[in-house]
Amino acid sequence: MRKFFLFAILILFQNSLQSQLYTDTLKVAYTSAPPFIIVNEESLEGINIWLWEQIATDLDIPFELKPMNFSEMLQALNDGTIDVSINPLTITSERSKKMDFTHSYYASNSTVVVYEASSLQQLLQFFRSFFNVNFIKGFCALLFIIILFGLAIWMFENRKNPDQFRPGWKGVWDGLWWSVVTMTTVGYGDKTPKSRAGKIIALVWMFSGLLFISGLTASVASMLTIDQLKTNPEGFNEYKEHPIGCIKNSSTYEFLEERFFKNIVEYENVISGLNDLNKKKIEAFLYDEPILRYRLKKDDSFHHLRLLPLKFDLQFYAFGIRKNRPELEQQISHKILEITESLEWRVILNEYNLTEI
């Protein structure tokens, strides 16, 4: 009987503590971050809006939503002027000094968006890459060798083989024709050397031409490959020396700063950054992959922008809680675990074309 009374008192105490925990209306901040938070003219929707409403309903939390920009929201959370941020905040050691985090509900990564040239621009870029200084130098060297061997074969053959290597300028043309045909290994057989010196020249030219053409082909292929890598970088480090955009105070911004990216243009939101990329004011925009992917898919004005298959800076999203509210953090974290383990959560992610890592 005594144990029963103690248990009843404990239950009443816990309920009393929970009711005291939510007596005040929580100030809950957000900023647009589709597909997690989608701000329409008259309503809010998105993954995080749905998740917070489920939590608030289950825990009977009174709250007031407050729109803020990203930097202002982080500062307000640090100052304690808001209680919760329901944006997809990345858990970092630096942020954990200023705020608390709930349990993570989604894992993501950063990626890169670039401006994709039109088909005509890509064709022009190909020709610019093809006909560069090194290619012209190689072509001039090849032309010089063709003329050299053409004149040499004509000088030795025009006396003993005047039918195929005629005298005068016509014979010079015959020599050049033979030189080109031999170099390309076409071998029409219309002109063949008959003198011993002419055959030696032909032998030397056949091997020399083969090696020279192979080297020139490899050089051109190398130049085109290098140009392709410039337009399709293998990693985000390729942009270290170029002007790039990123959201101010974001986890991606901190990640780039720690790796000595110097030419970073700060933006308050994704739209302004992508607009500048569209206008070629920056060469790339780096931020969270699910947010960038959703924005590019939904906004037709960004059809020239392309998401590169690059993944870096693994991130774990959570709600931010102001310091000194451990009970609030524990209650919300427990609910997040319950919801994210449910089938309904997977359905919600699928609706927004997101998959769990």
C-alpha positions as CSV (number, residue, x, y, z in Angstrom):
1,M,0.0,0.0,0.0
2,R,2.8,2.3,0.9
3,K,4.5,1.7,-2.5
4,F,1.2,2.5,-4.3
5,F,1.0,5.9,-2.6
6,L,4.7,6.6,-3.4
7,F,4.0,5.7,-7.1
8,A,0.9,7.9,-7.2
9,I,2.8,10.8,-5.7
10,L,5.6,10.3,-8.3
11,I,3.1,10.4,-11.2
12,L,1.5,13.5,-9.9
13,F,4.9,15.2,-9.4
14,Q,5.9,14.3,-13.0
15,N,2.6,15.6,-14.4
16,S,3.0,18.8,-12.3
17,L,6.6,19.2,-13.6
18,Q,5.5,18.8,-17.2
19,S,2.6,21.2,-16.8
20,Q,5.0,23.8,-15.3
21,L,7.4,23.2,-18.1
22,Y,4.9,24.4,-20.7
23,T,3.0,27.1,-18.8
24,D,4.6,29.8,-20.9
25,T,4.0,30.1,-24.6
26,L,7.2,29.1,-26.4
27,K,8.7,31.4,-28.9
28,V,9.5,29.3,-31.9
29,A,11.5,30.8,-34.8
30,Y,11.8,29.7,-38.4
31,T,13.1,30.8,-41.8
32,S,12.4,29.5,-45.2
33,A,14.3,26.3,-46.0
34,P,12.4,24.2,-48.5
35,P,11.6,21.3,-48.4
36,F,11.9,21.5,-44.6
37,I,10.2,24.8,-44.1
38,I,8.1,26.1,-47.1
39,V,6.7,29.6,-46.6
40,N,3.6,30.3,-48.6
41,E,1.5,33.5,-48.7
42,E,-1.0,32.3,-46.2
43,S,0.4,29.1,-44.7
44,L,3.5,27.1,-43.7
45,E,4.3,23.6,-44.7
46,G,7.2,21.3,-45.1
47,I,8.9,18.4,-43.2
48,N,9.9,20.4,-40.1
49,I,6.6,22.2,-39.8
50,W,4.8,18.8,-39.8
51,L,7.3,17.4,-37.3
52,W,7.0,20.3,-34.9
53,E,3.2,20.3,-35.0
54,Q,3.3,16.6,-34.2
55,I,5.6,17.2,-31.2
56,A,3.7,20.3,-30.0
57,T,0.4,18.4,-30.2
58,D,1.6,15.3,-28.4
59,L,3.3,17.3,-25.6
60,D,0.6,19.9,-25.4
61,I,3.1,22.8,-26.0
62,P,1.7,26.3,-26.4
63,F,3.8,28.1,-29.0
64,E,4.1,31.2,-31.1
65,L,5.8,31.1,-34.5
66,K,8.2,33.9,-35.3
67,P,9.7,34.4,-38.8
68,M,13.4,35.5,-38.9
69,N,16.3,35.4,-41.2
70,F,18.9,32.8,-40.6
71,S,21.6,34.9,-38.9
72,E,19.1,36.7,-36.7
73,M,17.6,33.4,-35.6
74,L,20.9,32.0,-34.5
75,Q,21.7,35.2,-32.6
76,A,18.2,35.2,-30.9
77,L,18.7,31.6,-29.9
78,N,22.1,32.5,-28.4
79,D,20.6,35.5,-26.6
80,G,17.7,33.5,-25.3
81,T,15.1,35.8,-26.9
82,I,13.5,32.7,-28.6
83,D,13.1,29.2,-27.1
84,V,13.3,27.0,-30.2
85,S,14.5,27.1,-33.8
86,I,12.7,24.5,-35.9
87,N,15.0,25.1,-38.9
88,P,17.2,22.2,-40.0
89,L,20.2,23.3,-37.9
90,T,23.4,21.3,-38.3
91,I,24.9,20.1,-35.0
92,T,28.4,21.6,-34.6
93,S,30.8,21.9,-31.6
94,E,30.8,25.7,-32.0
95,R,27.1,26.0,-32.0
96,S,26.7,23.6,-29.0
97,K,28.5,26.2,-26.9
98,K,25.8,28.7,-27.5
99,M,22.6,26.5,-27.7
100,D,21.4,23.0,-27.1
101,F,20.3,20.6,-29.7
102,T,17.5,18.0,-29.8
103,H,18.1,14.5,-31.1
104,S,19.0,14.5,-34.8
105,Y,16.1,13.7,-37.2
106,Y,17.9,13.8,-40.6
107,A,21.4,13.3,-42.0
108,S,22.5,15.3,-45.0
109,N,25.6,16.8,-46.7
110,S,26.7,19.8,-48.6
111,T,27.1,20.0,-52.4
112,V,27.9,22.4,-55.2
113,V,25.7,24.2,-57.8
114,V,27.2,25.6,-61.0
115,Y,26.0,27.4,-64.0
116,E,25.6,25.0,-66.9
117,A,26.3,26.5,-70.3
118,S,23.9,26.0,-73.3
119,S,24.7,23.5,-76.0
120,L,26.0,26.4,-78.3
121,Q,28.2,27.7,-75.5
122,Q,29.6,24.2,-74.8
123,L,30.3,23.9,-78.6
124,L,32.1,27.2,-78.7
125,Q,34.0,26.3,-75.5
126,F,35.1,23.0,-77.2
127,F,36.5,24.9,-80.2
128,R,38.2,27.4,-78.0
129,S,39.8,24.5,-76.1
130,F,40.7,22.8,-79.4
131,F,42.3,25.7,-81.2
132,N,44.5,27.0,-78.4
133,V,48.2,28.1,-78.6
134,N,49.6,24.7,-78.0
135,F,47.5,23.1,-80.6
136,I,48.5,25.8,-83.2
137,K,52.1,25.2,-82.3
138,G,51.8,21.5,-82.8
139,F,49.9,22.0,-86.1
140,C,52.6,24.3,-87.4
141,A,55.4,21.9,-86.4
142,L,53.5,19.1,-88.3
143,L,53.1,21.3,-91.4
144,F,56.8,22.1,-91.3
145,I,57.8,18.4,-91.2
146,I,55.3,17.5,-94.0
147,I,56.9,20.1,-96.2
148,L,60.4,19.0,-95.3
149,F,59.9,15.4,-96.1
150,G,57.8,16.3,-99.2
151,L,60.7,18.4,-100.6
152,A,63.2,15.7,-99.7
153,I,61.4,13.0,-101.5
154,W,60.8,15.2,-104.6
155,M,64.6,16.1,-104.8
156,F,65.6,12.4,-104.8
157,E,62.8,11.1,-107.0
158,N,62.1,13.7,-109.7
159,R,65.1,12.5,-111.8
160,K,64.6,8.8,-111.5
161,N,60.8,8.8,-111.2
162,P,59.6,11.9,-113.2
163,D,56.2,10.3,-114.0
164,Q,55.2,10.3,-110.4
165,F,57.3,13.3,-109.1
166,R,57.2,15.8,-111.9
167,P,59.7,18.6,-112.4
168,G,59.0,22.1,-111.1
169,W,56.2,23.3,-108.8
170,K,53.9,20.4,-109.9
171,G,56.6,18.0,-108.6
172,V,56.8,19.9,-105.3
173,W,53.0,19.3,-105.0
174,D,53.5,15.6,-105.8
175,G,56.1,15.4,-102.9
176,L,53.7,17.1,-100.5
177,W,50.8,14.9,-101.5
178,W,53.0,11.8,-100.9
179,S,54.2,13.1,-97.6
180,V,50.6,13.7,-96.3
181,V,49.3,10.3,-97.6
182,T,52.3,8.5,-96.0
183,M,51.9,10.3,-92.7
184,T,48.2,9.4,-92.4
185,T,49.0,5.8,-93.4
186,V,46.3,6.0,-96.1
187,G,48.7,4.6,-98.7
188,Y,46.9,5.2,-102.0
189,G,49.9,3.7,-103.9
190,D,49.7,6.4,-106.6
191,K,53.2,7.7,-105.8
192,T,56.0,5.4,-104.6
193,P,59.7,6.1,-104.3
194,K,62.0,4.0,-106.6
195,S,65.5,5.4,-105.7
196,R,67.4,4.0,-102.7
197,A,67.6,7.4,-101.1
198,G,63.9,7.9,-101.6
199,K,63.0,4.6,-100.0
200,I,65.2,5.4,-97.0
201,I,63.4,8.8,-96.6
202,A,60.0,7.0,-96.9
203,L,61.1,4.5,-94.2
204,V,62.2,7.3,-91.8
205,W,59.0,9.3,-92.5
206,M,56.6,6.4,-91.9
207,F,58.0,5.8,-88.4
208,S,58.5,9.4,-87.6
209,G,55.0,10.4,-88.8
210,L,53.4,7.6,-86.8
211,L,55.2,8.8,-83.6
212,F,54.5,12.4,-84.2
213,I,50.8,11.9,-84.9
214,S,50.4,9.8,-81.8
215,G,52.1,12.5,-79.7
216,L,49.9,15.2,-81.2
217,T,46.7,13.2,-80.6
218,A,47.7,12.5,-77.0
219,S,48.4,16.2,-76.5
220,V,45.1,17.3,-77.9
221,A,43.2,14.7,-75.8
222,S,45.0,15.9,-72.7
223,M,44.1,19.5,-73.4
224,L,40.5,18.6,-73.9
225,T,40.5,16.5,-70.7
226,I,41.9,19.4,-68.7
227,D,39.3,21.7,-70.0
228,Q,36.6,19.2,-69.2
229,L,37.9,19.0,-65.6
230,K,37.7,22.7,-65.3
231,T,34.0,22.7,-66.2
232,N,33.3,19.5,-64.2
233,P,35.5,19.7,-61.1
234,E,36.3,16.5,-59.2
235,G,36.0,18.1,-55.8
236,F,34.9,21.2,-54.0
237,N,38.6,22.2,-53.5
238,E,38.6,23.1,-57.2
239,Y,36.8,26.3,-56.2
240,K,39.3,27.4,-53.6
241,E,40.6,30.3,-55.8
242,H,37.3,31.3,-57.3
243,P,34.4,33.5,-56.1
244,I,31.8,31.2,-54.5
245,G,28.5,31.8,-52.6
246,C,27.3,30.4,-49.3
247,I,24.7,31.1,-46.6
248,K,26.1,33.4,-43.9
249,N,26.9,31.6,-40.6
250,S,25.8,28.3,-42.0
251,S,27.6,25.0,-41.3
252,T,28.8,24.9,-44.9
253,Y,30.2,28.4,-44.5
254,E,32.2,27.4,-41.4
255,F,33.4,24.2,-43.1
256,L,34.8,26.3,-46.1
257,E,36.4,28.8,-43.8
258,E,38.2,26.1,-41.8
259,R,39.6,24.9,-45.1
260,F,41.0,28.3,-46.1
261,F,38.4,29.3,-48.7
262,K,39.0,33.1,-48.9
263,N,36.7,34.3,-51.8
264,I,33.3,33.5,-50.2
265,V,30.4,35.8,-50.9
266,E,27.9,35.7,-48.0
267,Y,24.1,35.5,-48.6
268,E,21.1,35.6,-46.2
269,N,19.1,33.1,-48.3
270,V,19.4,30.5,-51.0
271,I,17.4,32.5,-53.6
272,S,19.7,35.5,-53.7
273,G,22.8,33.2,-54.0
274,L,21.3,31.2,-56.9
275,N,20.2,34.4,-58.6
276,D,23.8,35.7,-58.5
277,L,25.0,32.4,-59.8
278,N,22.4,32.7,-62.6
279,K,23.9,36.1,-63.5
280,K,27.5,34.7,-63.3
281,K,28.5,37.0,-60.5
282,I,29.9,33.9,-58.7
283,E,31.2,30.6,-60.1
284,A,29.4,28.2,-57.7
285,F,27.0,28.1,-54.8
286,L,27.7,25.7,-52.0
287,Y,25.1,24.7,-49.4
288,D,23.0,21.8,-48.1
289,E,22.1,19.3,-50.8
290,P,18.4,18.6,-50.1
291,I,17.6,22.4,-49.9
292,L,19.5,23.1,-53.2
293,R,18.0,20.1,-55.0
294,Y,14.4,21.1,-54.0
295,R,14.9,24.7,-55.0
296,L,16.4,23.8,-58.5
297,K,13.5,21.4,-59.1
298,K,10.8,23.8,-58.2
299,D,12.0,27.1,-59.7
300,D,12.1,27.2,-63.5
301,S,14.3,30.4,-63.5
302,F,17.2,28.2,-62.4
303,H,17.1,25.8,-65.3
304,H,20.6,26.7,-66.4
305,L,22.0,25.7,-62.9
306,R,23.2,22.2,-62.3
307,L,23.9,20.2,-59.1
308,L,27.3,18.5,-59.2
309,P,27.6,15.0,-57.9
310,L,29.8,16.1,-55.1
311,K,29.2,15.4,-51.4
312,F,31.1,16.8,-48.5
313,D,30.6,18.0,-44.9
314,L,28.3,15.3,-43.5
315,Q,25.6,17.1,-41.4
316,F,23.0,16.0,-38.8
317,Y,19.9,18.2,-38.6
318,A,18.2,19.0,-35.3
319,F,16.1,21.6,-33.6
320,G,17.9,24.3,-31.7
321,I,16.9,24.9,-28.0
322,R,18.1,27.9,-26.0
323,K,20.5,27.1,-23.1
324,N,19.3,26.1,-19.6
325,R,16.1,24.3,-20.9
326,P,17.2,20.6,-20.4
327,E,13.7,19.4,-19.6
328,L,12.4,20.9,-22.8
329,E,15.2,19.4,-24.9
330,Q,14.7,15.9,-23.4
331,Q,11.0,15.9,-24.0
332,I,11.3,17.1,-27.6
333,S,14.2,14.7,-28.3
334,H,12.2,11.7,-27.0
335,K,9.3,12.7,-29.3
336,I,11.6,13.1,-32.3
337,L,12.9,9.5,-31.7
338,E,9.4,8.2,-31.6
339,I,8.3,10.0,-34.7
340,T,11.4,9.3,-36.8
341,E,11.1,5.6,-36.1
342,S,7.5,5.5,-37.4
343,L,6.3,4.5,-40.9
344,E,4.5,7.9,-41.1
345,W,7.9,9.7,-41.0
346,R,9.2,7.7,-44.0
347,V,6.0,8.6,-45.9
348,I,6.6,12.3,-45.2
349,L,10.2,12.1,-46.4
350,N,9.0,10.3,-49.5
351,E,6.4,13.0,-50.3
352,Y,9.3,15.5,-50.5
353,N,11.6,13.1,-52.5
354,L,14.0,12.7,-49.6
355,T,15.8,9.5,-48.5
356,E,17.5,8.8,-45.3
357,I,21.3,8.3,-45.4
